[in-house]
Amino acid sequence: MKKIRITKKLLSISKKYTKLYTNAEDDFNEKILILEKEMQKETGVKDIEFFCSDGALVGIGTPSCPKKMKLIHSEEL
């Protein structure tokens, strides 16, 4: 296996894609917040949100206050 050298060019390209990734992630998170606000409004449950673990949706609930609502697991949805 050939060892990859970290050059100025590689760093420059990596920074470019890191910025693109961060922007895409920010856009995604903004859309999720909008969905959660709509879900809160429609369900009448304050603080209801999507609950993710290791980048995967595991359910919907109130993770900041789990005693408030039992988690609805993704298998149930």
mmCIF file of the N, C-alpha and C atoms, coordinates in Angstrom:
data_MODEL
# 
_entry.id   MODEL 
# 
loop_
_atom_site.group_PDB 
_atom_site.id 
_atom_site.type_symbol 
_atom_site.label_atom_id 
_atom_site.label_alt_id 
_atom_site.label_comp_id 
_atom_site.label_asym_id 
_atom_site.label_entity_id 
_atom_site.label_seq_id 
_atom_site.pdbx_PDB_ins_code 
_atom_site.Cartn_x 
_atom_site.Cartn_y 
_atom_site.Cartn_z 
_atom_site.occupancy 
_atom_site.B_iso_or_equiv 
_atom_site.pdbx_formal_charge 
_atom_site.auth_seq_id 
_atom_site.auth_comp_id 
_atom_site.auth_asym_id 
_atom_site.auth_atom_id 
_atom_site.pdbx_PDB_model_num 
ATOM 1   N N  . MET A 1 1  ? 0.836   -1.171 0.000  1.00 0.00 ? 1  MET A N  1 
ATOM 2   C CA . MET A 1 1  ? 0.000   0.000  0.000  1.00 0.00 ? 1  MET A CA 1 
ATOM 3   C C  . MET A 1 1  ? 0.890   1.247  0.000  1.00 0.00 ? 1  MET A C  1 
ATOM 4   N N  . LYS A 1 2  ? 0.576   2.146  -0.916 1.00 0.00 ? 2  LYS A N  1 
ATOM 5   C CA . LYS A 1 2  ? 1.351   3.371  -1.040 1.00 0.00 ? 2  LYS A CA 1 
ATOM 6   C C  . LYS A 1 2  ? 0.922   4.374  0.033  1.00 0.00 ? 2  LYS A C  1 
ATOM 7   N N  . LYS A 1 3  ? 1.883   4.934  0.725  1.00 0.00 ? 3  LYS A N  1 
ATOM 8   C CA . LYS A 1 3  ? 1.607   5.924  1.761  1.00 0.00 ? 3  LYS A CA 1 
ATOM 9   C C  . LYS A 1 3  ? 1.255   7.255  1.099  1.00 0.00 ? 3  LYS A C  1 
ATOM 10  N N  . ILE A 1 4  ? 0.210   7.888  1.597  1.00 0.00 ? 4  ILE A N  1 
ATOM 11  C CA . ILE A 1 4  ? -0.230  9.181  1.052  1.00 0.00 ? 4  ILE A CA 1 
ATOM 12  C C  . ILE A 1 4  ? 0.434   10.296 1.848  1.00 0.00 ? 4  ILE A C  1 
ATOM 13  N N  . ARG A 1 5  ? 1.105   11.186 1.122  1.00 0.00 ? 5  ARG A N  1 
ATOM 14  C CA . ARG A 1 5  ? 1.761   12.330 1.744  1.00 0.00 ? 5  ARG A CA 1 
ATOM 15  C C  . ARG A 1 5  ? 0.780   13.480 1.814  1.00 0.00 ? 5  ARG A C  1 
ATOM 16  N N  . ILE A 1 6  ? 0.762   14.147 2.946  1.00 0.00 ? 6  ILE A N  1 
ATOM 17  C CA . ILE A 1 6  ? -0.102  15.317 3.107  1.00 0.00 ? 6  ILE A CA 1 
ATOM 18  C C  . ILE A 1 6  ? 0.657   16.527 2.576  1.00 0.00 ? 6  ILE A C  1 
ATOM 19  N N  . THR A 1 7  ? 0.231   16.971 1.404  1.00 0.00 ? 7  THR A N  1 
ATOM 20  C CA . THR A 1 7  ? 0.866   18.104 0.738  1.00 0.00 ? 7  THR A CA 1 
ATOM 21  C C  . THR A 1 7  ? -0.030  19.329 0.863  1.00 0.00 ? 7  THR A C  1 
ATOM 22  N N  . LYS A 1 8  ? 0.501   20.483 0.470  1.00 0.00 ? 8  LYS A N  1 
ATOM 23  C CA . LYS A 1 8  ? -0.297  21.714 0.467  1.00 0.00 ? 8  LYS A CA 1 
ATOM 24  C C  . LYS A 1 8  ? -1.495  21.568 -0.466 1.00 0.00 ? 8  LYS A C  1 
ATOM 25  N N  . LYS A 1 9  ? -1.286  20.911 -1.603 1.00 0.00 ? 9  LYS A N  1 
ATOM 26  C CA . LYS A 1 9  ? -2.370  20.706 -2.559 1.00 0.00 ? 9  LYS A CA 1 
ATOM 27  C C  . LYS A 1 9  ? -3.459  19.817 -1.958 1.00 0.00 ? 9  LYS A C  1 
ATOM 28  N N  . LEU A 1 10 ? -3.057  18.720 -1.311 1.00 0.00 ? 10 LEU A N  1 
ATOM 29  C CA . LEU A 1 10 ? -4.020  17.816 -0.688 1.00 0.00 ? 10 LEU A CA 1 
ATOM 30  C C  . LEU A 1 10 ? -4.798  18.542 0.419  1.00 0.00 ? 10 LEU A C  1 
ATOM 31  N N  . LEU A 1 11 ? -4.098  19.333 1.230  1.00 0.00 ? 11 LEU A N  1 
ATOM 32  C CA . LEU A 1 11 ? -4.754  20.101 2.283  1.00 0.00 ? 11 LEU A CA 1 
ATOM 33  C C  . LEU A 1 11 ? -5.731  21.112 1.708  1.00 0.00 ? 11 LEU A C  1 
ATOM 34  N N  . SER A 1 12 ? -5.336  21.788 0.647  1.00 0.00 ? 12 SER A N  1 
ATOM 35  C CA . SER A 1 12 ? -6.192  22.781 0.009  1.00 0.00 ? 12 SER A CA 1 
ATOM 36  C C  . SER A 1 12 ? -7.482  22.142 -0.515 1.00 0.00 ? 12 SER A C  1 
ATOM 37  N N  . ILE A 1 13 ? -7.350  21.022 -1.195 1.00 0.00 ? 13 ILE A N  1 
ATOM 38  C CA . ILE A 1 13 ? -8.511  20.307 -1.722 1.00 0.00 ? 13 ILE A CA 1 
ATOM 39  C C  . ILE A 1 13 ? -9.374  19.791 -0.572 1.00 0.00 ? 13 ILE A C  1 
ATOM 40  N N  . SER A 1 14 ? -8.746  19.264 0.466  1.00 0.00 ? 14 SER A N  1 
ATOM 41  C CA . SER A 1 14 ? -9.477  18.749 1.621  1.00 0.00 ? 14 SER A CA 1 
ATOM 42  C C  . SER A 1 14 ? -10.259 19.852 2.324  1.00 0.00 ? 14 SER A C  1 
ATOM 43  N N  . LYS A 1 15 ? -9.659  21.029 2.461  1.00 0.00 ? 15 LYS A N  1 
ATOM 44  C CA . LYS A 1 15 ? -10.345 22.168 3.069  1.00 0.00 ? 15 LYS A CA 1 
ATOM 45  C C  . LYS A 1 15 ? -11.566 22.568 2.255  1.00 0.00 ? 15 LYS A C  1 
ATOM 46  N N  . LYS A 1 16 ? -11.420 22.551 0.929  1.00 0.00 ? 16 LYS A N  1 
ATOM 47  C CA . LYS A 1 16 ? -12.531 22.886 0.033  1.00 0.00 ? 16 LYS A CA 1 
ATOM 48  C C  . LYS A 1 16 ? -13.713 21.944 0.280  1.00 0.00 ? 16 LYS A C  1 
ATOM 49  N N  . TYR A 1 17 ? -13.441 20.636 0.325  1.00 0.00 ? 17 TYR A N  1 
ATOM 50  C CA . TYR A 1 17 ? -14.517 19.655 0.497  1.00 0.00 ? 17 TYR A CA 1 
ATOM 51  C C  . TYR A 1 17 ? -15.055 19.636 1.926  1.00 0.00 ? 17 TYR A C  1 
ATOM 52  N N  . THR A 1 18 ? -14.211 19.984 2.887  1.00 0.00 ? 18 THR A N  1 
ATOM 53  C CA . THR A 1 18 ? -14.682 20.101 4.264  1.00 0.00 ? 18 THR A CA 1 
ATOM 54  C C  . THR A 1 18 ? -15.691 21.239 4.368  1.00 0.00 ? 18 THR A C  1 
ATOM 55  N N  . LYS A 1 19 ? -15.411 22.352 3.699  1.00 0.00 ? 19 LYS A N  1 
ATOM 56  C CA . LYS A 1 19 ? -16.336 23.496 3.693  1.00 0.00 ? 19 LYS A CA 1 
ATOM 57  C C  . LYS A 1 19 ? -17.647 23.107 3.002  1.00 0.00 ? 19 LYS A C  1 
ATOM 58  N N  . LEU A 1 20 ? -17.570 22.405 1.873  1.00 0.00 ? 20 LEU A N  1 
ATOM 59  C CA . LEU A 1 20 ? -18.776 21.955 1.171  1.00 0.00 ? 20 LEU A CA 1 
ATOM 60  C C  . LEU A 1 20 ? -19.592 20.998 2.040  1.00 0.00 ? 20 LEU A C  1 
ATOM 61  N N  . TYR A 1 21 ? -18.903 20.091 2.732  1.00 0.00 ? 21 TYR A N  1 
ATOM 62  C CA . TYR A 1 21 ? -19.566 19.143 3.622  1.00 0.00 ? 21 TYR A CA 1 
ATOM 63  C C  . TYR A 1 21 ? -20.270 19.887 4.759  1.00 0.00 ? 21 TYR A C  1 
ATOM 64  N N  . THR A 1 22 ? -19.564 20.816 5.389  1.00 0.00 ? 22 THR A N  1 
ATOM 65  C CA . THR A 1 22 ? -20.130 21.585 6.500  1.00 0.00 ? 22 THR A CA 1 
ATOM 66  C C  . THR A 1 22 ? -21.355 22.365 6.058  1.00 0.00 ? 22 THR A C  1 
ATOM 67  N N  . ASN A 1 23 ? -21.290 22.979 4.877  1.00 0.00 ? 23 ASN A N  1 
ATOM 68  C CA . ASN A 1 23 ? -22.438 23.724 4.355  1.00 0.00 ? 23 ASN A CA 1 
ATOM 69  C C  . ASN A 1 23 ? -23.621 22.802 4.104  1.00 0.00 ? 23 ASN A C  1 
ATOM 70  N N  . ALA A 1 24 ? -23.367 21.626 3.530  1.00 0.00 ? 24 ALA A N  1 
ATOM 71  C CA . ALA A 1 24 ? -24.433 20.659 3.255  1.00 0.00 ? 24 ALA A CA 1 
ATOM 72  C C  . ALA A 1 24 ? -25.047 20.162 4.570  1.00 0.00 ? 24 ALA A C  1 
ATOM 73  N N  . GLU A 1 25 ? -24.199 19.916 5.551  1.00 0.00 ? 25 GLU A N  1 
ATOM 74  C CA . GLU A 1 25 ? -24.690 19.450 6.857  1.00 0.00 ? 25 GLU A CA 1 
ATOM 75  C C  . GLU A 1 25 ? -25.525 20.538 7.533  1.00 0.00 ? 25 GLU A C  1 
ATOM 76  N N  . ASP A 1 26 ? -25.092 21.785 7.444  1.00 0.00 ? 26 ASP A N  1 
ATOM 77  C CA . ASP A 1 26 ? -25.857 22.898 8.008  1.00 0.00 ? 26 ASP A CA 1 
ATOM 78  C C  . ASP A 1 26 ? -27.228 23.012 7.336  1.00 0.00 ? 26 ASP A C  1 
ATOM 79  N N  . ASP A 1 27 ? -27.254 22.885 6.006  1.00 0.00 ? 27 ASP A N  1 
ATOM 80  C CA . ASP A 1 27 ? -28.525 22.928 5.270  1.00 0.00 ? 27 ASP A CA 1 
ATOM 81  C C  . ASP A 1 27 ? -29.442 21.784 5.708  1.00 0.00 ? 27 ASP A C  1 
ATOM 82  N N  . PHE A 1 28 ? -28.884 20.595 5.846  1.00 0.00 ? 28 PHE A N  1 
ATOM 83  C CA . PHE A 1 28 ? -29.653 19.425 6.278  1.00 0.00 ? 28 PHE A CA 1 
ATOM 84  C C  . PHE A 1 28 ? -30.233 19.650 7.675  1.00 0.00 ? 28 PHE A C  1 
ATOM 85  N N  . ASN A 1 29 ? -29.391 20.100 8.601  1.00 0.00 ? 29 ASN A N  1 
ATOM 86  C CA . ASN A 1 29 ? -29.842 20.323 9.976  1.00 0.00 ? 29 ASN A CA 1 
ATOM 87  C C  . ASN A 1 29 ? -30.937 21.384 10.045 1.00 0.00 ? 29 ASN A C  1 
ATOM 88  N N  . GLU A 1 30 ? -30.834 22.402 9.201  1.00 0.00 ? 30 GLU A N  1 
ATOM 89  C CA . GLU A 1 30 ? -31.859 23.449 9.141  1.00 0.00 ? 30 GLU A CA 1 
ATOM 90  C C  . GLU A 1 30 ? -33.198 22.854 8.687  1.00 0.00 ? 30 GLU A C  1 
ATOM 91  N N  . LYS A 1 31 ? -33.158 21.976 7.684  1.00 0.00 ? 31 LYS A N  1 
ATOM 92  C CA . LYS A 1 31 ? -34.379 21.321 7.196  1.00 0.00 ? 31 LYS A CA 1 
ATOM 93  C C  . LYS A 1 31 ? -34.986 20.422 8.266  1.00 0.00 ? 31 LYS A C  1 
ATOM 94  N N  . ILE A 1 32 ? -34.143 19.715 9.021  1.00 0.00 ? 32 ILE A N  1 
ATOM 95  C CA . ILE A 1 32 ? -34.624 18.840 10.091 1.00 0.00 ? 32 ILE A CA 1 
ATOM 96  C C  . ILE A 1 32 ? -35.296 19.666 11.183 1.00 0.00 ? 32 ILE A C  1 
ATOM 97  N N  . LEU A 1 33 ? -34.708 20.806 11.537 1.00 0.00 ? 33 LEU A N  1 
ATOM 98  C CA . LEU A 1 33 ? -35.317 21.674 12.548 1.00 0.00 ? 33 LEU A CA 1 
ATOM 99  C C  . LEU A 1 33 ? -36.703 22.148 12.109 1.00 0.00 ? 33 LEU A C  1 
ATOM 100 N N  . ILE A 1 34 ? -36.842 22.464 10.836 1.00 0.00 ? 34 ILE A N  1 
ATOM 101 C CA . ILE A 1 34 ? -38.144 22.879 10.302 1.00 0.00 ? 34 ILE A CA 1 
ATOM 102 C C  . ILE A 1 34 ? -39.149 21.738 10.423 1.00 0.00 ? 34 ILE A C  1 
ATOM 103 N N  . LEU A 1 35 ? -38.724 20.513 10.057 1.00 0.00 ? 35 LEU A N  1 
ATOM 104 C CA . LEU A 1 35 ? -39.601 19.343 10.185 1.00 0.00 ? 35 LEU A CA 1 
ATOM 105 C C  . LEU A 1 35 ? -40.015 19.128 11.636 1.00 0.00 ? 35 LEU A C  1 
ATOM 106 N N  . GLU A 1 36 ? -39.060 19.254 12.549 1.00 0.00 ? 36 GLU A N  1 
ATOM 107 C CA . GLU A 1 36 ? -39.372 19.039 13.970 1.00 0.00 ? 36 GLU A CA 1 
ATOM 108 C C  . GLU A 1 36 ? -40.354 20.086 14.481 1.00 0.00 ? 36 GLU A C  1 
ATOM 109 N N  . LYS A 1 37 ? -40.183 21.337 14.075 1.00 0.00 ? 37 LYS A N  1 
ATOM 110 C CA . LYS A 1 37 ? -41.114 22.391 14.490 1.00 0.00 ? 37 LYS A CA 1 
ATOM 111 C C  . LYS A 1 37 ? -42.518 22.111 13.962 1.00 0.00 ? 37 LYS A C  1 
ATOM 112 N N  . GLU A 1 38 ? -42.606 21.662 12.706 1.00 0.00 ? 38 GLU A N  1 
ATOM 113 C CA . GLU A 1 38 ? -43.902 21.314 12.128 1.00 0.00 ? 38 GLU A CA 1 
ATOM 114 C C  . GLU A 1 38 ? -44.520 20.135 12.873 1.00 0.00 ? 38 GLU A C  1 
ATOM 115 N N  . MET A 1 39 ? -43.689 19.136 13.228 1.00 0.00 ? 39 MET A N  1 
ATOM 116 C CA . MET A 1 39 ? -44.158 17.958 13.950 1.00 0.00 ? 39 MET A CA 1 
ATOM 117 C C  . MET A 1 39 ? -44.648 18.369 15.343 1.00 0.00 ? 39 MET A C  1 
ATOM 118 N N  . GLN A 1 40 ? -43.927 19.277 16.013 1.00 0.00 ? 40 GLN A N  1 
ATOM 119 C CA . GLN A 1 40 ? -44.334 19.765 17.322 1.00 0.00 ? 40 GLN A CA 1 
ATOM 120 C C  . GLN A 1 40 ? -45.699 20.451 17.242 1.00 0.00 ? 40 GLN A C  1 
ATOM 121 N N  . LYS A 1 41 ? -45.850 21.275 16.222 1.00 0.00 ? 41 LYS A N  1 
ATOM 122 C CA . LYS A 1 41 ? -47.097 22.016 16.032 1.00 0.00 ? 41 LYS A CA 1 
ATOM 123 C C  . LYS A 1 41 ? -48.264 21.058 15.765 1.00 0.00 ? 41 LYS A C  1 
ATOM 124 N N  . GLU A 1 42 ? -48.055 20.083 14.888 1.00 0.00 ? 42 GLU A N  1 
ATOM 125 C CA . GLU A 1 42 ? -49.122 19.168 14.496 1.00 0.00 ? 42 GLU A CA 1 
ATOM 126 C C  . GLU A 1 42 ? -49.483 18.173 15.601 1.00 0.00 ? 42 GLU A C  1 
ATOM 127 N N  . THR A 1 43 ? -48.474 17.710 16.354 1.00 0.00 ? 43 THR A N  1 
ATOM 128 C CA . THR A 1 43 ? -48.740 16.733 17.422 1.00 0.00 ? 43 THR A CA 1 
ATOM 129 C C  . THR A 1 43 ? -49.145 17.394 18.729 1.00 0.00 ? 43 THR A C  1 
ATOM 130 N N  . GLY A 1 44 ? -48.756 18.645 18.899 1.00 0.00 ? 44 GLY A N  1 
ATOM 131 C CA . GLY A 1 44 ? -49.008 19.329 20.167 1.00 0.00 ? 44 GLY A CA 1 
ATOM 132 C C  . GLY A 1 44 ? -48.031 18.930 21.254 1.00 0.00 ? 44 GLY A C  1 
ATOM 133 N N  . VAL A 1 45 ? -46.986 18.201 20.887 1.00 0.00 ? 45 VAL A N  1 
ATOM 134 C CA . VAL A 1 45 ? -45.975 17.754 21.863 1.00 0.00 ? 45 VAL A CA 1 
ATOM 135 C C  . VAL A 1 45 ? -44.766 18.683 21.766 1.00 0.00 ? 45 VAL A C  1 
ATOM 136 N N  . LYS A 1 46 ? -44.584 19.498 22.820 1.00 0.00 ? 46 LYS A N  1 
ATOM 137 C CA . LYS A 1 46 ? -43.450 20.415 22.854 1.00 0.00 ? 46 LYS A CA 1 
ATOM 138 C C  . LYS A 1 46 ? -42.158 19.601 22.983 1.00 0.00 ? 46 LYS A C  1 
ATOM 139 N N  . ASP A 1 47 ? -41.147 19.987 22.271 1.00 0.00 ? 47 ASP A N  1 
ATOM 140 C CA . ASP A 1 47 ? -39.808 19.372 22.309 1.00 0.00 ? 47 ASP A CA 1 
ATOM 141 C C  . ASP A 1 47 ? -39.721 18.002 21.654 1.00 0.00 ? 47 ASP A C  1 
ATOM 142 N N  . ILE A 1 48 ? -40.753 17.563 20.921 1.00 0.00 ? 48 ILE A N  1 
ATOM 143 C CA . ILE A 1 48 ? -40.655 16.283 20.209 1.00 0.00 ? 48 ILE A CA 1 
ATOM 144 C C  . ILE A 1 48 ? -39.627 16.445 19.088 1.00 0.00 ? 48 ILE A C  1 
ATOM 145 N N  . GLU A 1 49 ? -38.787 15.452 18.914 1.00 0.00 ? 49 GLU A N  1 
ATOM 146 C CA . GLU A 1 49 ? -37.753 15.549 17.885 1.00 0.00 ? 49 GLU A CA 1 
ATOM 147 C C  . GLU A 1 49 ? -37.320 14.170 17.415 1.00 0.00 ? 49 GLU A C  1 
ATOM 148 N N  . PHE A 1 50 ? -36.608 14.169 16.311 1.00 0.00 ? 50 PHE A N  1 
ATOM 149 C CA . PHE A 1 50 ? -36.021 12.938 15.800 1.00 0.00 ? 50 PHE A CA 1 
ATOM 150 C C  . PHE A 1 50 ? -34.827 12.608 16.680 1.00 0.00 ? 50 PHE A C  1 
ATOM 151 N N  . PHE A 1 51 ? -34.651 11.340 16.979 1.00 0.00 ? 51 PHE A N  1 
ATOM 152 C CA . PHE A 1 51 ? -33.545 10.901 17.826 1.00 0.00 ? 51 PHE A CA 1 
ATOM 153 C C  . PHE A 1 51 ? -32.636 10.005 16.999 1.00 0.00 ? 51 PHE A C  1 
ATOM 154 N N  . CYS A 1 52 ? -31.393 10.436 16.861 1.00 0.00 ? 52 CYS A N  1 
ATOM 155 C CA . CYS A 1 52 ? -30.421 9.697  16.052 1.00 0.00 ? 52 CYS A CA 1 
ATOM 156 C C  . CYS A 1 52 ? -29.283 9.191  16.928 1.00 0.00 ? 52 CYS A C  1 
ATOM 157 N N  . SER A 1 53 ? -28.717 8.072  16.504 1.00 0.00 ? 53 SER A N  1 
ATOM 158 C CA . SER A 1 53 ? -27.543 7.508  17.165 1.00 0.00 ? 53 SER A CA 1 
ATOM 159 C C  . SER A 1 53 ? -26.632 6.939  16.091 1.00 0.00 ? 53 SER A C  1 
ATOM 160 N N  . ASP A 1 54 ? -25.377 7.297  16.145 1.00 0.00 ? 54 ASP A N  1 
ATOM 161 C CA . ASP A 1 54 ? -24.393 6.859  15.150 1.00 0.00 ? 54 ASP A CA 1 
ATOM 162 C C  . ASP A 1 54 ? -24.846 7.179  13.732 1.00 0.00 ? 54 ASP A C  1 
ATOM 163 N N  . GLY A 1 55 ? -25.484 8.335  13.559 1.00 0.00 ? 55 GLY A N  1 
ATOM 164 C CA . GLY A 1 55 ? -25.895 8.791  12.240 1.00 0.00 ? 55 GLY A CA 1 
ATOM 165 C C  . GLY A 1 55 ? -27.148 8.148  11.686 1.00 0.00 ? 55 GLY A C  1 
ATOM 166 N N  . ALA A 1 56 ? -27.820 7.335  12.489 1.00 0.00 ? 56 ALA A N  1 
ATOM 167 C CA . ALA A 1 56 ? -29.037 6.666  12.014 1.00 0.00 ? 56 ALA A CA 1 
ATOM 168 C C  . ALA A 1 56 ? -30.223 7.070  12.889 1.00 0.00 ? 56 ALA A C  1 
ATOM 169 N N  . LEU A 1 57 ? -31.377 7.217  12.270 1.00 0.00 ? 57 LEU A N  1 
ATOM 170 C CA . LEU A 1 57 ? -32.596 7.538  12.997 1.00 0.00 ? 57 LEU A CA 1 
ATOM 171 C C  . LEU A 1 57 ? -33.017 6.324  13.810 1.00 0.00 ? 57 LEU A C  1 
ATOM 172 N N  . VAL A 1 58 ? -33.142 6.499  15.119 1.00 0.00 ? 58 VAL A N  1 
ATOM 173 C CA . VAL A 1 58 ? -33.569 5.385  15.971 1.00 0.00 ? 58 VAL A CA 1 
ATOM 174 C C  . VAL A 1 58 ? -34.988 5.575  16.486 1.00 0.00 ? 58 VAL A C  1 
ATOM 175 N N  . GLY A 1 59 ? -35.521 6.798  16.332 1.00 0.00 ? 59 GLY A N  1 
ATOM 176 C CA . GLY A 1 59 ? -36.890 7.006  16.759 1.00 0.00 ? 59 GLY A CA 1 
ATOM 177 C C  . GLY A 1 59 ? -37.256 8.466  16.881 1.00 0.00 ? 59 GLY A C  1 
ATOM 178 N N  . ILE A 1 60 ? -38.441 8.678  17.470 1.00 0.00 ? 60 ILE A N  1 
ATOM 179 C CA . ILE A 1 60 ? -38.959 10.019 17.702 1.00 0.00 ? 60 ILE A CA 1 
ATOM 180 C C  . ILE A 1 60 ? -39.370 10.083 19.170 1.00 0.00 ? 60 ILE A C  1 
ATOM 181 N N  . GLY A 1 61 ? -39.013 11.172 19.817 1.00 0.00 ? 61 GLY A N  1 
ATOM 182 C CA . GLY A 1 61 ? -39.359 11.319 21.219 1.00 0.00 ? 61 GLY A CA 1 
ATOM 183 C C  . GLY A 1 61 ? -38.952 12.677 21.745 1.00 0.00 ? 61 GLY A C  1 
ATOM 184 N N  . THR A 1 62 ? -38.726 12.733 23.049 1.00 0.00 ? 62 THR A N  1 
ATOM 185 C CA . THR A 1 62 ? -38.271 13.951 23.702 1.00 0.00 ? 62 THR A CA 1 
ATOM 186 C C  . THR A 1 62 ? -36.954 13.648 24.425 1.00 0.00 ? 62 THR A C  1 
ATOM 187 N N  . PRO A 1 63 ? -35.868 13.462 23.657 1.00 0.00 ? 63 PRO A N  1 
ATOM 188 C CA . PRO A 1 63 ? -34.583 13.061 24.244 1.00 0.00 ? 63 PRO A CA 1 
ATOM 189 C C  . PRO A 1 63 ? -34.064 13.991 25.334 1.00 0.00 ? 63 PRO A C  1 
ATOM 190 N N  . SER A 1 64 ? -34.387 15.297 25.243 1.00 0.00 ? 64 SER A N  1 
ATOM 191 C CA . SER A 1 64 ? -33.902 16.222 26.276 1.00 0.00 ? 64 SER A CA 1 
ATOM 192 C C  . SER A 1 64 ? -34.639 16.015 27.598 1.00 0.00 ? 64 SER A C  1 
ATOM 193 N N  . CYS A 1 65 ? -35.805 15.366 27.538 1.00 0.00 ? 65 CYS A N  1 
ATOM 194 C CA . CYS A 1 65 ? -36.589 15.069 28.740 1.00 0.00 ? 65 CYS A CA 1 
ATOM 195 C C  . CYS A 1 65 ? -37.294 13.727 28.525 1.00 0.00 ? 65 CYS A C  1 
ATOM 196 N N  . PRO A 1 66 ? -36.559 12.604 28.601 1.00 0.00 ? 66 PRO A N  1 
ATOM 197 C CA . PRO A 1 66 ? -37.124 11.294 28.262 1.00 0.00 ? 66 PRO A CA 1 
ATOM 198 C C  . PRO A 1 66 ? -38.312 10.866 29.121 1.00 0.00 ? 66 PRO A C  1 
ATOM 199 N N  . LYS A 1 67 ? -38.449 11.418 30.324 1.00 0.00 ? 67 LYS A N  1 
ATOM 200 C CA . LYS A 1 67 ? -39.586 11.058 31.179 1.00 0.00 ? 67 LYS A CA 1 
ATOM 201 C C  . LYS A 1 67 ? -40.892 11.642 30.634 1.00 0.00 ? 67 LYS A C  1 
ATOM 202 N N  . LYS A 1 68 ? -40.765 12.659 29.802 1.00 0.00 ? 68 LYS A N  1 
ATOM 203 C CA . LYS A 1 68 ? -41.924 13.343 29.241 1.00 0.00 ? 68 LYS A CA 1 
ATOM 204 C C  . LYS A 1 68 ? -42.665 12.476 28.222 1.00 0.00 ? 68 LYS A C  1 
ATOM 205 N N  . MET A 1 69 ? -41.904 11.699 27.428 1.00 0.00 ? 69 MET A N  1 
ATOM 206 C CA . MET A 1 69 ? -42.504 10.876 26.386 1.00 0.00 ? 69 MET A CA 1 
ATOM 207 C C  . MET A 1 69 ? -41.613 9.676  26.114 1.00 0.00 ? 69 MET A C  1 
ATOM 208 N N  . LYS A 1 70 ? -42.217 8.502  26.060 1.00 0.00 ? 70 LYS A N  1 
ATOM 209 C CA . LYS A 1 70 ? -41.497 7.277  25.707 1.00 0.00 ? 70 LYS A CA 1 
ATOM 210 C C  . LYS A 1 70 ? -41.068 7.364  24.243 1.00 0.00 ? 70 LYS A C  1 
ATOM 211 N N  . LEU A 1 71 ? -39.869 6.908  23.940 1.00 0.00 ? 71 LEU A N  1 
ATOM 212 C CA . LEU A 1 71 ? -39.359 6.923  22.567 1.00 0.00 ? 71 LEU A CA 1 
ATOM 213 C C  . LEU A 1 71 ? -40.183 6.012  21.669 1.00 0.00 ? 71 LEU A C  1 
ATOM 214 N N  . ILE A 1 72 ? -40.592 6.540  20.531 1.00 0.00 ? 72 ILE A N  1 
ATOM 215 C CA . ILE A 1 72 ? -41.228 5.731  19.495 1.00 0.00 ? 72 ILE A CA 1 
ATOM 216 C C  . ILE A 1 72 ? -40.081 5.216  18.622 1.00 0.00 ? 72 ILE A C  1 
ATOM 217 N N  . HIS A 1 73 ? -39.796 3.937  18.685 1.00 0.00 ? 73 HIS A N  1 
ATOM 218 C CA . HIS A 1 73 ? -38.656 3.374  17.955 1.00 0.00 ? 73 HIS A CA 1 
ATOM 219 C C  . HIS A 1 73 ? -38.920 3.369  16.450 1.00 0.00 ? 73 HIS A C  1 
ATOM 220 N N  . SER A 1 74 ? -37.858 3.480  15.685 1.00 0.00 ? 74 SER A N  1 
ATOM 221 C CA . SER A 1 74 ? -37.967 3.570  14.228 1.00 0.00 ? 74 SER A CA 1 
ATOM 222 C C  . SER A 1 74 ? -38.690 2.363  13.629 1.00 0.00 ? 74 SER A C  1 
ATOM 223 N N  . GLU A 1 75 ? -38.588 1.198  14.281 1.00 0.00 ? 75 GLU A N  1 
ATOM 224 C CA . GLU A 1 75 ? -39.275 0.002  13.771 1.00 0.00 ? 75 GLU A CA 1 
ATOM 225 C C  . GLU A 1 75 ? -40.794 0.156  13.825 1.00 0.00 ? 75 GLU A C  1 
ATOM 226 N N  . GLU A 1 76 ? -41.268 1.041  14.713 1.00 0.00 ? 76 GLU A N  1 
ATOM 227 C CA . GLU A 1 76 ? -42.701 1.264  14.861 1.00 0.00 ? 76 GLU A CA 1 
ATOM 228 C C  . GLU A 1 76 ? -43.237 2.284  13.850 1.00 0.00 ? 76 GLU A C  1 
ATOM 229 N N  . LEU A 1 77 ? -42.338 3.015  13.223 1.00 0.00 ? 77 LEU A N  1 
ATOM 230 C CA . LEU A 1 77 ? -42.756 4.110  12.339 1.00 0.00 ? 77 LEU A CA 1 
ATOM 231 C C  . LEU A 1 77 ? -42.935 3.666  10.902 1.00 0.00 ? 77 LEU A C  1 
# 
